[in-house]
Amino acid sequence: MTETLHPQVETLMRRFSRELAQISPSDDLDARIGALVAGNRPARQIIPTRKQRWLPRWAAAAAAGVAAFAILLGVFIGVKLERSAQQAAAADATHEPAWPPADFSMWPADSVALQIPAEYSSSGTLVAVDPKAKATGKRYWIDVVVSNDGTLRIEKVVPADAANKENQGSRDGITLQSQ
């Protein structure tokens, strides 16, 4: 390196050497650290600037304003919906409903009762059988009602004895009964 330094570099070098002397381990550095730990020097307080101090309050006020506006808007919309629903209900009450038609019934209006001969199968269920066939087990008559709404229900299951069997069944074993 050259012996003559630029004046600015020389100034910077002096500052650097002074700061290096202050932070390099020495008795003086230990004394300064001890003084700081002991609390002889007052701690610096950071005073917030005006911008930092009002920003949280401004944000809280804005959030509260938005929340109040949302609540008021919800109440306003709810009142409008309720009033329009009441007006629609009042208008509908003056007209007759289009449904159900006059001939509509919630219960079946027409139904047919059938008597079907049956026997127990080997799996233990009742199975319809031909009444002309020889009985392999005990026979039963199943009274079934079929309605015009598509429902099918079993009214009763009764044992069929030989004398009663001839009177109840027709040629094919199914007897129609109108109700």
PyMOL commands that place a pseudoatom at each C-alpha (Angstrom):
pseudoatom trace, name=CA, resn=MET, resi=1, chain=A, elem=C, hetatm=0, pos=[0.000, 0.000, 0.000]
pseudoatom trace, name=CA, resn=THR, resi=2, chain=A, elem=C, hetatm=0, pos=[1.152, 3.534, -0.528]
pseudoatom trace, name=CA, resn=GLU, resi=3, chain=A, elem=C, hetatm=0, pos=[2.192, 5.727, 2.348]
pseudoatom trace, name=CA, resn=THR, resi=4, chain=A, elem=C, hetatm=0, pos=[-0.053, 8.609, 1.499]
pseudoatom trace, name=CA, resn=LEU, resi=5, chain=A, elem=C, hetatm=0, pos=[-3.774, 7.989, 1.719]
pseudoatom trace, name=CA, resn=HIS, resi=6, chain=A, elem=C, hetatm=0, pos=[-6.622, 9.896, 0.301]
pseudoatom trace, name=CA, resn=PRO, resi=7, chain=A, elem=C, hetatm=0, pos=[-7.918, 12.373, 2.894]
pseudoatom trace, name=CA, resn=GLN, resi=8, chain=A, elem=C, hetatm=0, pos=[-11.400, 10.798, 3.089]
pseudoatom trace, name=CA, resn=VAL, resi=9, chain=A, elem=C, hetatm=0, pos=[-10.003, 7.301, 3.383]
pseudoatom trace, name=CA, resn=GLU, resi=10, chain=A, elem=C, hetatm=0, pos=[-7.663, 8.486, 6.124]
pseudoatom trace, name=CA, resn=THR, resi=11, chain=A, elem=C, hetatm=0, pos=[-10.612, 9.959, 8.071]
pseudoatom trace, name=CA, resn=LEU, resi=12, chain=A, elem=C, hetatm=0, pos=[-12.565, 6.738, 7.726]
pseudoatom trace, name=CA, resn=MET, resi=13, chain=A, elem=C, hetatm=0, pos=[-9.576, 4.693, 8.842]
pseudoatom trace, name=CA, resn=ARG, resi=14, chain=A, elem=C, hetatm=0, pos=[-9.211, 6.785, 12.011]
pseudoatom trace, name=CA, resn=ARG, resi=15, chain=A, elem=C, hetatm=0, pos=[-12.919, 6.335, 12.863]
pseudoatom trace, name=CA, resn=PHE, resi=16, chain=A, elem=C, hetatm=0, pos=[-12.669, 2.613, 12.249]
pseudoatom trace, name=CA, resn=SER, resi=17, chain=A, elem=C, hetatm=0, pos=[-9.636, 2.229, 14.497]
pseudoatom trace, name=CA, resn=ARG, resi=18, chain=A, elem=C, hetatm=0, pos=[-11.347, 4.266, 17.283]
pseudoatom trace, name=CA, resn=GLU, resi=19, chain=A, elem=C, hetatm=0, pos=[-14.509, 2.119, 17.112]
pseudoatom trace, name=CA, resn=LEU, resi=20, chain=A, elem=C, hetatm=0, pos=[-12.460, -1.044, 16.977]
pseudoatom trace, name=CA, resn=ALA, resi=21, chain=A, elem=C, hetatm=0, pos=[-10.606, 0.056, 20.097]
pseudoatom trace, name=CA, resn=GLN, resi=22, chain=A, elem=C, hetatm=0, pos=[-13.926, 0.626, 21.873]
pseudoatom trace, name=CA, resn=ILE, resi=23, chain=A, elem=C, hetatm=0, pos=[-15.314, -2.838, 21.110]
pseudoatom trace, name=CA, resn=SER, resi=24, chain=A, elem=C, hetatm=0, pos=[-12.179, -4.955, 21.377]
pseudoatom trace, name=CA, resn=PRO, resi=25, chain=A, elem=C, hetatm=0, pos=[-11.892, -6.842, 24.673]
pseudoatom trace, name=CA, resn=SER, resi=26, chain=A, elem=C, hetatm=0, pos=[-10.266, -4.729, 27.310]
pseudoatom trace, name=CA, resn=ASP, resi=27, chain=A, elem=C, hetatm=0, pos=[-10.707, -3.653, 30.902]
pseudoatom trace, name=CA, resn=ASP, resi=28, chain=A, elem=C, hetatm=0, pos=[-12.387, -0.488, 29.674]
pseudoatom trace, name=CA, resn=LEU, resi=29, chain=A, elem=C, hetatm=0, pos=[-14.959, -2.523, 27.699]
pseudoatom trace, name=CA, resn=ASP, resi=30, chain=A, elem=C, hetatm=0, pos=[-15.665, -4.727, 30.699]
pseudoatom trace, name=CA, resn=ALA, resi=31, chain=A, elem=C, hetatm=0, pos=[-16.237, -1.634, 32.852]
pseudoatom trace, name=CA, resn=ARG, resi=32, chain=A, elem=C, hetatm=0, pos=[-18.637, -0.167, 30.299]
pseudoatom trace, name=CA, resn=ILE, resi=33, chain=A, elem=C, hetatm=0, pos=[-20.619, -3.414, 30.101]
pseudoatom trace, name=CA, resn=GLY, resi=34, chain=A, elem=C, hetatm=0, pos=[-20.739, -3.606, 33.916]
pseudoatom trace, name=CA, resn=ALA, resi=35, chain=A, elem=C, hetatm=0, pos=[-22.051, -0.040, 34.077]
pseudoatom trace, name=CA, resn=LEU, resi=36, chain=A, elem=C, hetatm=0, pos=[-24.788, -0.849, 31.559]
pseudoatom trace, name=CA, resn=VAL, resi=37, chain=A, elem=C, hetatm=0, pos=[-25.818, -3.978, 33.447]
pseudoatom trace, name=CA, resn=ALA, resi=38, chain=A, elem=C, hetatm=0, pos=[-25.829, -2.156, 36.794]
pseudoatom trace, name=CA, resn=GLY, resi=39, chain=A, elem=C, hetatm=0, pos=[-28.237, 0.364, 35.344]
pseudoatom trace, name=CA, resn=ASN, resi=40, chain=A, elem=C, hetatm=0, pos=[-26.232, 3.501, 35.916]
pseudoatom trace, name=CA, resn=ARG, resi=41, chain=A, elem=C, hetatm=0, pos=[-27.198, 4.754, 32.523]
pseudoatom trace, name=CA, resn=PRO, resi=42, chain=A, elem=C, hetatm=0, pos=[-30.872, 5.609, 31.898]
pseudoatom trace, name=CA, resn=ALA, resi=43, chain=A, elem=C, hetatm=0, pos=[-32.524, 3.518, 29.227]
pseudoatom trace, name=CA, resn=ARG, resi=44, chain=A, elem=C, hetatm=0, pos=[-33.609, 5.325, 26.129]
pseudoatom trace, name=CA, resn=GLN, resi=45, chain=A, elem=C, hetatm=0, pos=[-37.345, 5.476, 25.602]
pseudoatom trace, name=CA, resn=ILE, resi=46, chain=A, elem=C, hetatm=0, pos=[-38.618, 5.148, 22.104]
pseudoatom trace, name=CA, resn=ILE, resi=47, chain=A, elem=C, hetatm=0, pos=[-41.338, 7.688, 21.623]
pseudoatom trace, name=CA, resn=PRO, resi=48, chain=A, elem=C, hetatm=0, pos=[-43.785, 6.598, 18.971]
pseudoatom trace, name=CA, resn=THR, resi=49, chain=A, elem=C, hetatm=0, pos=[-44.382, 8.985, 16.194]
pseudoatom trace, name=CA, resn=ARG, resi=50, chain=A, elem=C, hetatm=0, pos=[-47.824, 10.424, 15.625]
pseudoatom trace, name=CA, resn=LYS, resi=51, chain=A, elem=C, hetatm=0, pos=[-48.397, 8.151, 12.627]
pseudoatom trace, name=CA, resn=GLN, resi=52, chain=A, elem=C, hetatm=0, pos=[-47.651, 5.003, 14.635]
pseudoatom trace, name=CA, resn=ARG, resi=53, chain=A, elem=C, hetatm=0, pos=[-49.829, 6.057, 17.548]
pseudoatom trace, name=CA, resn=TRP, resi=54, chain=A, elem=C, hetatm=0, pos=[-53.033, 6.795, 15.544]
pseudoatom trace, name=CA, resn=LEU, resi=55, chain=A, elem=C, hetatm=0, pos=[-52.871, 3.954, 13.051]
pseudoatom trace, name=CA, resn=PRO, resi=56, chain=A, elem=C, hetatm=0, pos=[-54.349, 1.251, 15.358]
pseudoatom trace, name=CA, resn=ARG, resi=57, chain=A, elem=C, hetatm=0, pos=[-57.141, 3.569, 16.515]
pseudoatom trace, name=CA, resn=TRP, resi=58, chain=A, elem=C, hetatm=0, pos=[-57.973, 4.513, 12.939]
pseudoatom trace, name=CA, resn=ALA, resi=59, chain=A, elem=C, hetatm=0, pos=[-58.043, 0.847, 11.886]
pseudoatom trace, name=CA, resn=ALA, resi=60, chain=A, elem=C, hetatm=0, pos=[-60.294, -0.090, 14.836]
pseudoatom trace, name=CA, resn=ALA, resi=61, chain=A, elem=C, hetatm=0, pos=[-62.679, 2.763, 14.055]
pseudoatom trace, name=CA, resn=ALA, resi=62, chain=A, elem=C, hetatm=0, pos=[-62.854, 1.740, 10.400]
pseudoatom trace, name=CA, resn=ALA, resi=63, chain=A, elem=C, hetatm=0, pos=[-63.534, -1.890, 11.309]
pseudoatom trace, name=CA, resn=ALA, resi=64, chain=A, elem=C, hetatm=0, pos=[-66.293, -0.862, 13.735]
pseudoatom trace, name=CA, resn=GLY, resi=65, chain=A, elem=C, hetatm=0, pos=[-67.855, 1.354, 11.079]
pseudoatom trace, name=CA, resn=VAL, resi=66, chain=A, elem=C, hetatm=0, pos=[-67.844, -1.441, 8.500]
pseudoatom trace, name=CA, resn=ALA, resi=67, chain=A, elem=C, hetatm=0, pos=[-69.363, -3.856, 11.024]
pseudoatom trace, name=CA, resn=ALA, resi=68, chain=A, elem=C, hetatm=0, pos=[-72.128, -1.398, 11.960]
pseudoatom trace, name=CA, resn=PHE, resi=69, chain=A, elem=C, hetatm=0, pos=[-72.885, -0.776, 8.289]
pseudoatom trace, name=CA, resn=ALA, resi=70, chain=A, elem=C, hetatm=0, pos=[-73.099, -4.531, 7.593]
pseudoatom trace, name=CA, resn=ILE, resi=71, chain=A, elem=C, hetatm=0, pos=[-75.498, -5.056, 10.518]
pseudoatom trace, name=CA, resn=LEU, resi=72, chain=A, elem=C, hetatm=0, pos=[-77.733, -2.174, 9.433]
pseudoatom trace, name=CA, resn=LEU, resi=73, chain=A, elem=C, hetatm=0, pos=[-77.742, -3.423, 5.855]
pseudoatom trace, name=CA, resn=GLY, resi=74, chain=A, elem=C, hetatm=0, pos=[-78.729, -6.921, 7.033]
pseudoatom trace, name=CA, resn=VAL, resi=75, chain=A, elem=C, hetatm=0, pos=[-81.591, -5.550, 9.117]
pseudoatom trace, name=CA, resn=PHE, resi=76, chain=A, elem=C, hetatm=0, pos=[-82.790, -3.408, 6.204]
pseudoatom trace, name=CA, resn=ILE, resi=77, chain=A, elem=C, hetatm=0, pos=[-82.756, -6.347, 3.771]
pseudoatom trace, name=CA, resn=GLY, resi=78, chain=A, elem=C, hetatm=0, pos=[-84.496, -8.607, 6.303]
pseudoatom trace, name=CA, resn=VAL, resi=79, chain=A, elem=C, hetatm=0, pos=[-87.295, -6.094, 6.853]
pseudoatom trace, name=CA, resn=LYS, resi=80, chain=A, elem=C, hetatm=0, pos=[-87.792, -5.737, 3.088]
pseudoatom trace, name=CA, resn=LEU, resi=81, chain=A, elem=C, hetatm=0, pos=[-87.985, -9.531, 2.658]
pseudoatom trace, name=CA, resn=GLU, resi=82, chain=A, elem=C, hetatm=0, pos=[-90.463, -9.923, 5.516]
pseudoatom trace, name=CA, resn=ARG, resi=83, chain=A, elem=C, hetatm=0, pos=[-92.738, -7.206, 4.166]
pseudoatom trace, name=CA, resn=SER, resi=84, chain=A, elem=C, hetatm=0, pos=[-92.674, -8.618, 0.647]
pseudoatom trace, name=CA, resn=ALA, resi=85, chain=A, elem=C, hetatm=0, pos=[-93.439, -12.126, 1.988]
pseudoatom trace, name=CA, resn=GLN, resi=86, chain=A, elem=C, hetatm=0, pos=[-96.419, -10.802, 3.948]
pseudoatom trace, name=CA, resn=GLN, resi=87, chain=A, elem=C, hetatm=0, pos=[-97.744, -8.982, 0.892]
pseudoatom trace, name=CA, resn=ALA, resi=88, chain=A, elem=C, hetatm=0, pos=[-97.342, -12.099, -1.259]
pseudoatom trace, name=CA, resn=ALA, resi=89, chain=A, elem=C, hetatm=0, pos=[-99.141, -14.210, 1.349]
pseudoatom trace, name=CA, resn=ALA, resi=90, chain=A, elem=C, hetatm=0, pos=[-101.987, -11.717, 1.510]
pseudoatom trace, name=CA, resn=ALA, resi=91, chain=A, elem=C, hetatm=0, pos=[-102.275, -11.731, -2.304]
pseudoatom trace, name=CA, resn=ASP, resi=92, chain=A, elem=C, hetatm=0, pos=[-102.232, -15.551, -2.432]
pseudoatom trace, name=CA, resn=ALA, resi=93, chain=A, elem=C, hetatm=0, pos=[-104.949, -15.821, 0.225]
pseudoatom trace, name=CA, resn=THR, resi=94, chain=A, elem=C, hetatm=0, pos=[-107.447, -14.126, -2.091]
pseudoatom trace, name=CA, resn=HIS, resi=95, chain=A, elem=C, hetatm=0, pos=[-107.001, -16.750, -4.838]
pseudoatom trace, name=CA, resn=GLU, resi=96, chain=A, elem=C, hetatm=0, pos=[-108.026, -20.398, -4.696]
pseudoatom trace, name=CA, resn=PRO, resi=97, chain=A, elem=C, hetatm=0, pos=[-105.152, -22.848, -4.848]
pseudoatom trace, name=CA, resn=ALA, resi=98, chain=A, elem=C, hetatm=0, pos=[-104.782, -24.659, -8.168]
pseudoatom trace, name=CA, resn=TRP, resi=99, chain=A, elem=C, hetatm=0, pos=[-103.869, -27.894, -6.421]
pseudoatom trace, name=CA, resn=PRO, resi=100, chain=A, elem=C, hetatm=0, pos=[-105.344, -30.340, -5.488]
pseudoatom trace, name=CA, resn=PRO, resi=101, chain=A, elem=C, hetatm=0, pos=[-108.096, -30.779, -8.057]
pseudoatom trace, name=CA, resn=ALA, resi=102, chain=A, elem=C, hetatm=0, pos=[-111.627, -31.420, -6.835]
pseudoatom trace, name=CA, resn=ASP, resi=103, chain=A, elem=C, hetatm=0, pos=[-111.604, -35.108, -7.843]
pseudoatom trace, name=CA, resn=PHE, resi=104, chain=A, elem=C, hetatm=0, pos=[-108.258, -35.782, -6.149]
pseudoatom trace, name=CA, resn=SER, resi=105, chain=A, elem=C, hetatm=0, pos=[-108.296, -37.922, -3.030]
pseudoatom trace, name=CA, resn=MET, resi=106, chain=A, elem=C, hetatm=0, pos=[-105.498, -38.616, -0.610]
pseudoatom trace, name=CA, resn=TRP, resi=107, chain=A, elem=C, hetatm=0, pos=[-106.959, -42.093, 0.003]
pseudoatom trace, name=CA, resn=PRO, resi=108, chain=A, elem=C, hetatm=0, pos=[-107.667, -44.770, -2.556]
pseudoatom trace, name=CA, resn=ALA, resi=109, chain=A, elem=C, hetatm=0, pos=[-111.153, -44.472, -4.005]
pseudoatom trace, name=CA, resn=ASP, resi=110, chain=A, elem=C, hetatm=0, pos=[-111.261, -47.887, -5.663]
pseudoatom trace, name=CA, resn=SER, resi=111, chain=A, elem=C, hetatm=0, pos=[-109.734, -51.179, -4.634]
pseudoatom trace, name=CA, resn=VAL, resi=112, chain=A, elem=C, hetatm=0, pos=[-109.960, -54.899, -5.425]
pseudoatom trace, name=CA, resn=ALA, resi=113, chain=A, elem=C, hetatm=0, pos=[-109.613, -57.760, -2.962]
pseudoatom trace, name=CA, resn=LEU, resi=114, chain=A, elem=C, hetatm=0, pos=[-108.042, -61.049, -4.075]
pseudoatom trace, name=CA, resn=GLN, resi=115, chain=A, elem=C, hetatm=0, pos=[-107.918, -64.445, -2.359]
pseudoatom trace, name=CA, resn=ILE, resi=116, chain=A, elem=C, hetatm=0, pos=[-104.800, -66.382, -3.291]
pseudoatom trace, name=CA, resn=PRO, resi=117, chain=A, elem=C, hetatm=0, pos=[-104.090, -69.981, -2.207]
pseudoatom trace, name=CA, resn=ALA, resi=118, chain=A, elem=C, hetatm=0, pos=[-100.605, -70.554, -0.783]
pseudoatom trace, name=CA, resn=GLU, resi=119, chain=A, elem=C, hetatm=0, pos=[-98.448, -73.156, 0.941]
pseudoatom trace, name=CA, resn=TYR, resi=120, chain=A, elem=C, hetatm=0, pos=[-95.238, -73.015, 2.921]
pseudoatom trace, name=CA, resn=SER, resi=121, chain=A, elem=C, hetatm=0, pos=[-92.189, -73.696, 0.775]
pseudoatom trace, name=CA, resn=SER, resi=122, chain=A, elem=C, hetatm=0, pos=[-89.082, -75.585, 1.849]
pseudoatom trace, name=CA, resn=SER, resi=123, chain=A, elem=C, hetatm=0, pos=[-87.419, -72.246, 2.728]
pseudoatom trace, name=CA, resn=GLY, resi=124, chain=A, elem=C, hetatm=0, pos=[-90.242, -71.401, 5.157]
pseudoatom trace, name=CA, resn=THR, resi=125, chain=A, elem=C, hetatm=0, pos=[-92.070, -68.727, 3.133]
pseudoatom trace, name=CA, resn=LEU, resi=126, chain=A, elem=C, hetatm=0, pos=[-95.622, -68.661, 1.814]
pseudoatom trace, name=CA, resn=VAL, resi=127, chain=A, elem=C, hetatm=0, pos=[-95.741, -69.303, -1.932]
pseudoatom trace, name=CA, resn=ALA, resi=128, chain=A, elem=C, hetatm=0, pos=[-98.784, -69.069, -4.224]
pseudoatom trace, name=CA, resn=VAL, resi=129, chain=A, elem=C, hetatm=0, pos=[-99.799, -72.496, -5.549]
pseudoatom trace, name=CA, resn=ASP, resi=130, chain=A, elem=C, hetatm=0, pos=[-102.187, -73.953, -8.104]
pseudoatom trace, name=CA, resn=PRO, resi=131, chain=A, elem=C, hetatm=0, pos=[-105.406, -74.848, -6.268]
pseudoatom trace, name=CA, resn=LYS, resi=132, chain=A, elem=C, hetatm=0, pos=[-105.900, -77.922, -8.497]
pseudoatom trace, name=CA, resn=ALA, resi=133, chain=A, elem=C, hetatm=0, pos=[-102.513, -79.376, -7.600]
pseudoatom trace, name=CA, resn=LYS, resi=134, chain=A, elem=C, hetatm=0, pos=[-102.175, -81.921, -4.862]
pseudoatom trace, name=CA, resn=ALA, resi=135, chain=A, elem=C, hetatm=0, pos=[-101.373, -80.304, -1.513]
pseudoatom trace, name=CA, resn=THR, resi=136, chain=A, elem=C, hetatm=0, pos=[-97.895, -81.069, -0.238]
pseudoatom trace, name=CA, resn=GLY, resi=137, chain=A, elem=C, hetatm=0, pos=[-98.437, -79.289, 3.082]
pseudoatom trace, name=CA, resn=LYS, resi=138, chain=A, elem=C, hetatm=0, pos=[-100.949, -77.155, 4.893]
pseudoatom trace, name=CA, resn=ARG, resi=139, chain=A, elem=C, hetatm=0, pos=[-102.657, -74.617, 2.630]
pseudoatom trace, name=CA, resn=TYR, resi=140, chain=A, elem=C, hetatm=0, pos=[-103.639, -71.038, 3.433]
pseudoatom trace, name=CA, resn=TRP, resi=141, chain=A, elem=C, hetatm=0, pos=[-105.801, -68.350, 1.841]
pseudoatom trace, name=CA, resn=ILE, resi=142, chain=A, elem=C, hetatm=0, pos=[-104.109, -64.937, 1.573]
pseudoatom trace, name=CA, resn=ASP, resi=143, chain=A, elem=C, hetatm=0, pos=[-106.507, -61.976, 1.273]
pseudoatom trace, name=CA, resn=VAL, resi=144, chain=A, elem=C, hetatm=0, pos=[-104.739, -59.221, -0.703]
pseudoatom trace, name=CA, resn=VAL, resi=145, chain=A, elem=C, hetatm=0, pos=[-106.191, -55.739, -1.439]
pseudoatom trace, name=CA, resn=VAL, resi=146, chain=A, elem=C, hetatm=0, pos=[-104.879, -53.781, -4.443]
pseudoatom trace, name=CA, resn=SER, resi=147, chain=A, elem=C, hetatm=0, pos=[-105.911, -50.107, -4.576]
pseudoatom trace, name=CA, resn=ASN, resi=148, chain=A, elem=C, hetatm=0, pos=[-106.057, -47.653, -7.482]
pseudoatom trace, name=CA, resn=ASP, resi=149, chain=A, elem=C, hetatm=0, pos=[-103.179, -45.635, -6.007]
pseudoatom trace, name=CA, resn=GLY, resi=150, chain=A, elem=C, hetatm=0, pos=[-100.828, -48.596, -6.535]
pseudoatom trace, name=CA, resn=THR, resi=151, chain=A, elem=C, hetatm=0, pos=[-100.671, -49.839, -2.966]
pseudoatom trace, name=CA, resn=LEU, resi=152, chain=A, elem=C, hetatm=0, pos=[-100.911, -53.514, -2.143]
pseudoatom trace, name=CA, resn=ARG, resi=153, chain=A, elem=C, hetatm=0, pos=[-101.646, -54.783, 1.333]
pseudoatom trace, name=CA, resn=ILE, resi=154, chain=A, elem=C, hetatm=0, pos=[-102.240, -58.194, 2.858]
pseudoatom trace, name=CA, resn=GLU, resi=155, chain=A, elem=C, hetatm=0, pos=[-105.461, -58.157, 4.836]
pseudoatom trace, name=CA, resn=LYS, resi=156, chain=A, elem=C, hetatm=0, pos=[-105.257, -61.576, 6.434]
pseudoatom trace, name=CA, resn=VAL, resi=157, chain=A, elem=C, hetatm=0, pos=[-103.864, -65.095, 6.084]
pseudoatom trace, name=CA, resn=VAL, resi=158, chain=A, elem=C, hetatm=0, pos=[-106.261, -67.892, 7.098]
pseudoatom trace, name=CA, resn=PRO, resi=159, chain=A, elem=C, hetatm=0, pos=[-105.874, -71.685, 6.986]
pseudoatom trace, name=CA, resn=ALA, resi=160, chain=A, elem=C, hetatm=0, pos=[-107.824, -73.332, 4.184]
pseudoatom trace, name=CA, resn=ASP, resi=161, chain=A, elem=C, hetatm=0, pos=[-109.729, -76.513, 5.156]
pseudoatom trace, name=CA, resn=ALA, resi=162, chain=A, elem=C, hetatm=0, pos=[-111.043, -78.915, 2.569]
pseudoatom trace, name=CA, resn=ALA, resi=163, chain=A, elem=C, hetatm=0, pos=[-114.701, -77.976, 2.968]
pseudoatom trace, name=CA, resn=ASN, resi=164, chain=A, elem=C, hetatm=0, pos=[-114.078, -74.229, 2.922]
pseudoatom trace, name=CA, resn=LYS, resi=165, chain=A, elem=C, hetatm=0, pos=[-111.608, -74.389, 0.013]
pseudoatom trace, name=CA, resn=GLU, resi=166, chain=A, elem=C, hetatm=0, pos=[-114.204, -75.284, -2.616]
pseudoatom trace, name=CA, resn=ASN, resi=167, chain=A, elem=C, hetatm=0, pos=[-116.415, -72.365, -1.646]
pseudoatom trace, name=CA, resn=GLN, resi=168, chain=A, elem=C, hetatm=0, pos=[-113.698, -69.708, -1.596]
pseudoatom trace, name=CA, resn=GLY, resi=169, chain=A, elem=C, hetatm=0, pos=[-111.613, -70.326, -4.716]
pseudoatom trace, name=CA, resn=SER, resi=170, chain=A, elem=C, hetatm=0, pos=[-112.667, -70.061, -8.347]
pseudoatom trace, name=CA, resn=ARG, resi=171, chain=A, elem=C, hetatm=0, pos=[-111.387, -72.289, -11.150]
pseudoatom trace, name=CA, resn=ASP, resi=172, chain=A, elem=C, hetatm=0, pos=[-107.929, -70.705, -11.235]
pseudoatom trace, name=CA, resn=GLY, resi=173, chain=A, elem=C, hetatm=0, pos=[-107.615, -70.295, -7.462]
pseudoatom trace, name=CA, resn=ILE, resi=174, chain=A, elem=C, hetatm=0, pos=[-107.946, -66.503, -7.351]
pseudoatom trace, name=CA, resn=THR, resi=175, chain=A, elem=C, hetatm=0, pos=[-111.240, -64.962, -6.343]
pseudoatom trace, name=CA, resn=LEU, resi=176, chain=A, elem=C, hetatm=0, pos=[-111.966, -61.289, -7.023]
pseudoatom trace, name=CA, resn=GLN, resi=177, chain=A, elem=C, hetatm=0, pos=[-114.065, -59.470, -4.471]
pseudoatom trace, name=CA, resn=SER, resi=178, chain=A, elem=C, hetatm=0, pos=[-115.219, -55.898, -5.055]
pseudoatom trace, name=CA, resn=GLN, resi=179, chain=A, elem=C, hetatm=0, pos=[-115.454, -53.531, -2.142]
for i in range(1, 179): cmd.bond("trace and resi %d" % i, "trace and resi %d" % (i + 1))
show_as sticks, trace
zoom trace
